[in-house]
């Protein structure tokens, strides 16, 4: 089962991921709410739409904008609605 791991913490785990452009998109419900903080960062993907971000925080450690999601994906990217993906220092392992 795919897991997103940061600083030896499992931040998300699910056997229901969607693989898009090499990234596992986990159901939003699989993400640990106690580790995330809203970010004001936004980026734009030409075919998925505008991405929003969360930062991860735990015991004084922070990974800024390590989690992204598309609140309103474009029609061709509906498969990522209500899902999150990871980068930076978060590893996705099977």
N, CA, C and O atoms as a GROMACS GRO file, in nm:
protein
  376
    1UNK      N    1   0.084  -0.117   0.000
    1UNK     CA    2   0.000   0.000   0.000
    1UNK      C    3   0.089   0.124   0.000
    1UNK      O    4   0.178   0.134   0.084
    2UNK      N    5   0.068   0.217  -0.091
    2UNK     CA    6   0.150   0.339  -0.094
    2UNK      C    7   0.136   0.422   0.034
    2UNK      O    8   0.028   0.437   0.091
    3UNK      N    9   0.251   0.474   0.077
    3UNK     CA   10   0.258   0.560   0.195
    3UNK      C   11   0.341   0.683   0.160
    3UNK      O   12   0.440   0.673   0.088
    4UNK      N   13   0.301   0.797   0.212
    4UNK     CA   14   0.381   0.919   0.202
    4UNK      C   15   0.450   0.936   0.338
    4UNK      O   16   0.384   0.942   0.441
    5UNK      N   17   0.583   0.942   0.335
    5UNK     CA   18   0.662   0.945   0.458
    5UNK      C   19   0.746   1.071   0.463
    5UNK      O   20   0.815   1.106   0.368
    6UNK      N   21   0.738   1.138   0.577
    6UNK     CA   22   0.818   1.260   0.601
    6UNK      C   23   0.876   1.251   0.740
    6UNK      O   24   0.802   1.229   0.837
    7UNK      N   25   1.006   1.268   0.753
    7UNK     CA   26   1.074   1.260   0.882
    7UNK      C   27   1.034   1.135   0.960
    7UNK      O   28   1.009   1.142   1.081
    8UNK      N   29   1.029   1.022   0.893
    8UNK     CA   30   0.990   0.893   0.951
    8UNK      C   31   0.845   0.887   0.998
    8UNK      O   32   0.807   0.792   1.067
    9UNK      N   33   0.765   0.984   0.961
    9UNK     CA   34   0.622   0.983   0.993
    9UNK      C   35   0.543   0.949   0.868
    9UNK      O   36   0.571   1.001   0.760
   10UNK      N   37   0.446   0.862   0.882
   10UNK     CA   38   0.354   0.835   0.771
   10UNK      C   39   0.251   0.947   0.772
   10UNK      O   40   0.171   0.958   0.866
   11UNK      N   41   0.252   1.031   0.668
   11UNK     CA   42   0.158   1.144   0.662
   11UNK      C   43   0.033   1.110   0.583
   11UNK      O   44  -0.069   1.177   0.596
   12UNK      N   45   0.041   1.006   0.499
   12UNK     CA   46  -0.076   0.957   0.425
   12UNK      C   47  -0.050   0.812   0.387
   12UNK      O   48   0.064   0.772   0.362
   13UNK      N   49  -0.158   0.734   0.382
   13UNK     CA   50  -0.147   0.594   0.344
   13UNK      C   51  -0.280   0.551   0.284
   13UNK      O   52  -0.386   0.573   0.342
   14UNK      N   53  -0.273   0.489   0.167
   14UNK     CA   54  -0.396   0.444   0.103
   14UNK      C   55  -0.365   0.348  -0.010
   14UNK      O   56  -0.263   0.360  -0.077
   15UNK      N   57  -0.454   0.251  -0.031
   15UNK     CA   58  -0.441   0.164  -0.147
   15UNK      C   59  -0.524   0.218  -0.263
   15UNK      O   60  -0.540   0.152  -0.365
   16UNK      N   61  -0.577   0.340  -0.246
   16UNK     CA   62  -0.658   0.405  -0.349
   16UNK      C   63  -0.588   0.533  -0.395
   16UNK      O   64  -0.635   0.644  -0.368
   17UNK      N   65  -0.475   0.516  -0.464
   17UNK     CA   66  -0.406   0.633  -0.519
   17UNK      C   67  -0.426   0.636  -0.670
   17UNK      O   68  -0.452   0.534  -0.733
   18UNK      N   69  -0.412   0.755  -0.726
   18UNK     CA   70  -0.419   0.775  -0.870
   18UNK      C   71  -0.282   0.824  -0.914
   18UNK      O   72  -0.230   0.921  -0.860
   19UNK      N   73  -0.223   0.757  -1.011
   19UNK     CA   74  -0.090   0.794  -1.059
   19UNK      C   75  -0.104   0.888  -1.178
   19UNK      O   76  -0.157   0.849  -1.282
   20UNK      N   77  -0.055   1.011  -1.163
   20UNK     CA   78  -0.060   1.112  -1.268
   20UNK      C   79   0.078   1.175  -1.280
   20UNK      O   80   0.131   1.228  -1.183
   21UNK      N   81   0.135   1.168  -1.398
   21UNK     CA   82   0.268   1.226  -1.426
   21UNK      C   83   0.372   1.179  -1.324
   21UNK      O   84   0.457   1.258  -1.281
   22UNK      N   85   0.365   1.053  -1.286
   22UNK     CA   86   0.462   0.997  -1.194
   22UNK      C   87   0.437   1.026  -1.047
   22UNK      O   88   0.516   0.985  -0.962
   23UNK      N   89   0.329   1.096  -1.014
   23UNK     CA   90   0.297   1.129  -0.876
   23UNK      C   91   0.174   1.052  -0.829
   23UNK      O   92   0.074   1.044  -0.900
   24UNK      N   93   0.183   0.996  -0.708
   24UNK     CA   94   0.069   0.932  -0.647
   24UNK      C   95  -0.019   1.040  -0.584
   24UNK      O   96   0.028   1.118  -0.501
   25UNK      N   97  -0.144   1.044  -0.624
   25UNK     CA   98  -0.242   1.133  -0.562
   25UNK      C   99  -0.324   1.049  -0.464
   25UNK      O  100  -0.397   0.959  -0.504
   26UNK      N  101  -0.311   1.082  -0.337
   26UNK     CA  102  -0.381   1.012  -0.230
   26UNK      C  103  -0.516   1.078  -0.204
   26UNK      O  104  -0.532   1.198  -0.227
   27UNK      N  105  -0.614   1.001  -0.158
   27UNK     CA  106  -0.740   1.065  -0.117
   27UNK      C  107  -0.711   1.168  -0.008
   27UNK      O  108  -0.629   1.142   0.080
   28UNK      N  109  -0.776   1.282  -0.013
   28UNK     CA  110  -0.755   1.385   0.090
   28UNK      C  111  -0.780   1.329   0.229
   28UNK      O  112  -0.713   1.368   0.324
   29UNK      N  113  -0.875   1.238   0.240
   29UNK     CA  114  -0.909   1.179   0.369
   29UNK      C  115  -0.795   1.095   0.428
   29UNK      O  116  -0.796   1.065   0.547
   30UNK      N  117  -0.697   1.056   0.345
   30UNK     CA  118  -0.584   0.976   0.393
   30UNK      C  119  -0.475   1.063   0.455
   30UNK      O  120  -0.385   1.011   0.521
   31UNK      N  121  -0.480   1.193   0.435
   31UNK     CA  122  -0.378   1.286   0.484
   31UNK      C  123  -0.403   1.320   0.631
   31UNK      O  124  -0.515   1.352   0.669
   32UNK      N  125  -0.299   1.312   0.711
   32UNK     CA  126  -0.310   1.343   0.855
   32UNK      C  127  -0.330   1.493   0.876
   32UNK      O  128  -0.241   1.573   0.846
   33UNK      N  129  -0.444   1.530   0.926
   33UNK     CA  130  -0.476   1.671   0.950
   33UNK      C  131  -0.389   1.735   1.057
   33UNK      O  132  -0.367   1.856   1.053
   34UNK      N  133  -0.340   1.656   1.151
   34UNK     CA  134  -0.260   1.711   1.261
   34UNK      C  135  -0.122   1.759   1.216
   34UNK      O  136  -0.053   1.826   1.292
   35UNK      N  137  -0.082   1.725   1.094
   35UNK     CA  138   0.051   1.764   1.046
   35UNK      C  139   0.050   1.876   0.943
   35UNK      O  140   0.156   1.927   0.907
   36UNK      N  141  -0.067   1.915   0.895
   36UNK     CA  142  -0.071   2.012   0.784
   36UNK      C  143  -0.110   2.151   0.830
   36UNK      O  144  -0.183   2.170   0.927
   37UNK      N  145  -0.058   2.248   0.756
   37UNK     CA  146  -0.091   2.389   0.776
   37UNK      C  147  -0.121   2.449   0.640
   37UNK      O  148  -0.049   2.423   0.543
   38UNK      N  149  -0.226   2.528   0.630
   38UNK     CA  150  -0.261   2.594   0.504
   38UNK      C  151  -0.145   2.682   0.458
   38UNK      O  152  -0.074   2.741   0.540
   39UNK      N  153  -0.127   2.691   0.328
   39UNK     CA  154  -0.026   2.777   0.268
   39UNK      C  155  -0.096   2.877   0.176
   39UNK      O  156  -0.207   2.851   0.128
   40UNK      N  157  -0.033   2.989   0.153
   40UNK     CA  158  -0.087   3.087   0.060
   40UNK      C  159  -0.031   3.068  -0.081
   40UNK      O  160  -0.064   3.145  -0.172
   41UNK      N  161   0.053   2.966  -0.099
   41UNK     CA  162   0.115   2.940  -0.228
   41UNK      C  163   0.015   2.880  -0.327
   41UNK      O  164  -0.066   2.795  -0.291
   42UNK      N  165   0.023   2.925  -0.451
   42UNK     CA  166  -0.057   2.869  -0.560
   42UNK      C  167   0.031   2.863  -0.685
   42UNK      O  168   0.113   2.952  -0.708
   43UNK      N  169   0.013   2.759  -0.763
   43UNK     CA  170   0.080   2.748  -0.893
   43UNK      C  171  -0.024   2.704  -0.995
   43UNK      O  172  -0.133   2.660  -0.959
   44UNK      N  173   0.012   2.716  -1.122
   44UNK     CA  174  -0.084   2.682  -1.227
   44UNK      C  175  -0.024   2.574  -1.318
   44UNK      O  176   0.088   2.587  -1.366
   45UNK      N  177  -0.101   2.470  -1.339
   45UNK     CA  178  -0.068   2.366  -1.436
   45UNK      C  179  -0.159   2.389  -1.556
   45UNK      O  180  -0.280   2.406  -1.538
   46UNK      N  181  -0.105   2.389  -1.678
   46UNK     CA  182  -0.187   2.418  -1.794
   46UNK      C  183  -0.307   2.324  -1.812
   46UNK      O  184  -0.412   2.367  -1.862
   47UNK      N  185  -0.294   2.199  -1.772
   47UNK     CA  186  -0.406   2.108  -1.796
   47UNK      C  187  -0.481   2.065  -1.670
   47UNK      O  188  -0.594   2.017  -1.678
   48UNK      N  189  -0.417   2.083  -1.551
   48UNK     CA  190  -0.486   2.044  -1.427
   48UNK      C  191  -0.554   2.163  -1.359
   48UNK      O  192  -0.655   2.146  -1.291
   49UNK      N  193  -0.500   2.283  -1.376
   49UNK     CA  194  -0.560   2.401  -1.315
   49UNK      C  195  -0.470   2.462  -1.210
   49UNK      O  196  -0.348   2.446  -1.214
   50UNK      N  197  -0.529   2.533  -1.115
   50UNK     CA  198  -0.455   2.603  -1.010
   50UNK      C  199  -0.439   2.513  -0.888
   50UNK      O  200  -0.537   2.463  -0.832
   51UNK      N  201  -0.315   2.493  -0.849
   51UNK     CA  202  -0.284   2.409  -0.733
   51UNK      C  203  -0.273   2.496  -0.608
   51UNK      O  204  -0.225   2.609  -0.613
   52UNK      N  205  -0.319   2.441  -0.498
   52UNK     CA  206  -0.301   2.498  -0.365
   52UNK      C  207  -0.208   2.406  -0.288
   52UNK      O  208  -0.183   2.292  -0.328
   53UNK      N  209  -0.156   2.456  -0.175
   53UNK     CA  210  -0.054   2.381  -0.101
   53UNK      C  211  -0.081   2.378   0.049
   53UNK      O  212  -0.149   2.464   0.105
   54UNK      N  213  -0.027   2.274   0.111
   54UNK     CA  214  -0.016   2.264   0.256
   54UNK      C  215   0.132   2.251   0.289
   54UNK      O  216   0.209   2.195   0.211
   55UNK      N  217   0.170   2.301   0.404
   55UNK     CA  218   0.301   2.273   0.459
   55UNK      C  219   0.286   2.168   0.567
   55UNK      O  220   0.178   2.154   0.626
   56UNK      N  221   0.391   2.093   0.592
   56UNK     CA  222   0.390   1.994   0.699
   56UNK      C  223   0.466   2.050   0.818
   56UNK      O  224   0.570   2.114   0.802
   57UNK      N  225   0.414   2.027   0.939
   57UNK     CA  226   0.480   2.071   1.062
   57UNK      C  227   0.467   1.962   1.167
   57UNK      O  228   0.362   1.902   1.186
   58UNK      N  229   0.580   1.939   1.236
   58UNK     CA  230   0.580   1.842   1.346
   58UNK      C  231   0.703   1.864   1.432
   58UNK      O  232   0.816   1.865   1.383
   59UNK      N  233   0.680   1.883   1.561
   59UNK     CA  234   0.787   1.895   1.660
   59UNK      C  235   0.899   1.989   1.615
   59UNK      O  236   1.017   1.955   1.625
   60UNK      N  237   0.862   2.106   1.567
   60UNK     CA  238   0.960   2.207   1.529
   60UNK      C  239   1.015   2.196   1.389
   60UNK      O  240   1.089   2.284   1.345
   61UNK      N  241   0.981   2.090   1.318
   61UNK     CA  242   1.025   2.074   1.179
   61UNK      C  243   0.915   2.117   1.085
   61UNK      O  244   0.797   2.095   1.112
   62UNK      N  245   0.954   2.180   0.973
   62UNK     CA  246   0.857   2.225   0.874
   62UNK      C  247   0.906   2.188   0.734
   62UNK      O  248   1.025   2.198   0.704
   63UNK      N  249   0.813   2.146   0.652
   63UNK     CA  250   0.840   2.127   0.510
   63UNK      C  251   0.739   2.214   0.436
   63UNK      O  252   0.623   2.176   0.417
   64UNK      N  253   0.786   2.332   0.395
   64UNK     CA  254   0.698   2.430   0.333
   64UNK      C  255   0.646   2.381   0.198
   64UNK      O  256   0.723   2.338   0.112
   65UNK      N  257   0.515   2.389   0.182
   65UNK     CA  258   0.448   2.357   0.054
   65UNK      C  259   0.480   2.216   0.004
   65UNK      O  260   0.493   2.196  -0.117
   66UNK      N  261   0.492   2.120   0.093
   66UNK     CA  262   0.528   1.983   0.055
   66UNK      C  263   0.411   1.903  -0.001
   66UNK      O  264   0.430   1.797  -0.060
   67UNK      N  265   0.290   1.954   0.018
   67UNK     CA  266   0.169   1.884  -0.025
   67UNK      C  267   0.092   1.976  -0.120
   67UNK      O  268   0.073   2.094  -0.090
   68UNK      N  269   0.049   1.923  -0.233
   68UNK     CA  270  -0.032   2.006  -0.322
   68UNK      C  271  -0.161   1.935  -0.360
   68UNK      O  272  -0.172   1.813  -0.353
   69UNK      N  273  -0.257   2.017  -0.401
   69UNK     CA  274  -0.387   1.964  -0.442
   69UNK      C  275  -0.454   2.064  -0.534
   69UNK      O  276  -0.416   2.181  -0.540
   70UNK      N  277  -0.554   2.017  -0.605
   70UNK     CA  278  -0.629   2.100  -0.699
   70UNK      C  279  -0.774   2.110  -0.650
   70UNK      O  280  -0.852   2.018  -0.671
   71UNK      N  281  -0.810   2.222  -0.585
   71UNK     CA  282  -0.946   2.236  -0.533
   71UNK      C  283  -1.053   2.232  -0.642
   71UNK      O  284  -1.162   2.179  -0.622
   72UNK      N  285  -1.021   2.288  -0.758
   72UNK     CA  286  -1.114   2.291  -0.872
   72UNK      C  287  -1.038   2.251  -0.998
   72UNK      O  288  -1.006   2.337  -1.081
   73UNK      N  289  -1.009   2.122  -1.014
   73UNK     CA  290  -0.932   2.081  -1.132
   73UNK      C  291  -1.009   2.104  -1.261
   73UNK      O  292  -1.132   2.105  -1.263
   74UNK      N  293  -0.933   2.123  -1.368
   74UNK     CA  294  -0.995   2.136  -1.500
   74UNK      C  295  -1.060   2.002  -1.538
   74UNK      O  296  -1.026   1.899  -1.480
   75UNK      N  297  -1.152   2.002  -1.634
   75UNK     CA  298  -1.225   1.880  -1.670
   75UNK      C  299  -1.138   1.759  -1.700
   75UNK      O  300  -1.172   1.647  -1.661
   76UNK      N  301  -1.026   1.778  -1.769
   76UNK     CA  302  -0.940   1.664  -1.802
   76UNK      C  303  -0.866   1.608  -1.681
   76UNK      O  304  -0.805   1.501  -1.690
   77UNK      N  305  -0.870   1.679  -1.569
   77UNK     CA  306  -0.796   1.637  -1.450
   77UNK      C  307  -0.889   1.601  -1.333
   77UNK      O  308  -0.847   1.603  -1.218
   78UNK      N  309  -1.013   1.570  -1.363
   78UNK     CA  310  -1.109   1.536  -1.256
   78UNK      C  311  -1.059   1.423  -1.166
   78UNK      O  312  -1.102   1.414  -1.051
   79UNK      N  313  -0.970   1.338  -1.218
   79UNK     CA  314  -0.920   1.225  -1.138
   79UNK      C  315  -0.841   1.268  -1.016
   79UNK      O  316  -0.818   1.187  -0.927
   80UNK      N  317  -0.798   1.395  -1.009
   80UNK     CA  318  -0.722   1.442  -0.892
   80UNK      C  319  -0.808   1.522  -0.794
   80UNK      O  320  -0.758   1.570  -0.692
   81UNK      N  321  -0.935   1.538  -0.824
   81UNK     CA  322  -1.024   1.610  -0.732
   81UNK      C  323  -1.027   1.538  -0.597
   81UNK      O  324  -1.035   1.415  -0.591
   82UNK      N  325  -1.020   1.617  -0.489
   82UNK     CA  326  -1.023   1.564  -0.352
   82UNK      C  327  -0.905   1.470  -0.323
   82UNK      O  328  -0.916   1.377  -0.243
   83UNK      N  329  -0.792   1.498  -0.389
   83UNK     CA  330  -0.671   1.419  -0.369
   83UNK      C  331  -0.552   1.511  -0.346
   83UNK      O  332  -0.554   1.628  -0.384
   84UNK      N  333  -0.448   1.457  -0.283
   84UNK     CA  334  -0.326   1.532  -0.255
   84UNK      C  335  -0.206   1.456  -0.306
   84UNK      O  336  -0.207   1.333  -0.313
   85UNK      N  337  -0.102   1.528  -0.342
   85UNK     CA  338   0.025   1.469  -0.384
   85UNK      C  339   0.138   1.536  -0.306
   85UNK      O  340   0.117   1.638  -0.241
   86UNK      N  341   0.256   1.478  -0.315
   86UNK     CA  342   0.368   1.521  -0.230
   86UNK      C  343   0.494   1.542  -0.312
   86UNK      O  344   0.511   1.485  -0.420
   87UNK      N  345   0.584   1.627  -0.258
   87UNK     CA  346   0.715   1.646  -0.318
   87UNK      C  347   0.808   1.696  -0.210
   87UNK      O  348   0.779   1.683  -0.092
   88UNK      N  349   0.919   1.753  -0.250
   88UNK     CA  350   1.025   1.801  -0.161
   88UNK      C  351   1.081   1.684  -0.082
   88UNK      O  352   1.130   1.588  -0.142
   89UNK      N  353   1.073   1.688   0.051
   89UNK     CA  354   1.134   1.584   0.133
   89UNK      C  355   1.036   1.477   0.178
   89UNK      O  356   1.061   1.408   0.276
   90UNK      N  357   0.925   1.464   0.108
   90UNK     CA  358   0.829   1.356   0.136
   90UNK      C  359   0.853   1.245   0.033
   90UNK      O  360   0.854   1.268  -0.087
   91UNK      N  361   0.872   1.125   0.084
   91UNK     CA  362   0.893   1.008  -0.002
   91UNK      C  363   0.764   0.928  -0.012
   91UNK      O  364   0.696   0.907   0.089
   92UNK      N  365   0.731   0.882  -0.130
   92UNK     CA  366   0.619   0.791  -0.146
   92UNK      C  367   0.676   0.652  -0.168
   92UNK      O  368   0.751   0.630  -0.263
   93UNK      N  369   0.640   0.559  -0.080
   93UNK     CA  370   0.691   0.423  -0.086
   93UNK      C  371   0.574   0.325  -0.094
   93UNK      O  372   0.465   0.353  -0.045
   94UNK      N  373   0.600   0.211  -0.155
   94UNK     CA  374   0.495   0.107  -0.163
   94UNK      C  375   0.508   0.008  -0.048
   94UNK      O  376   0.429  -0.086  -0.038
   0.00000   0.00000   0.00000
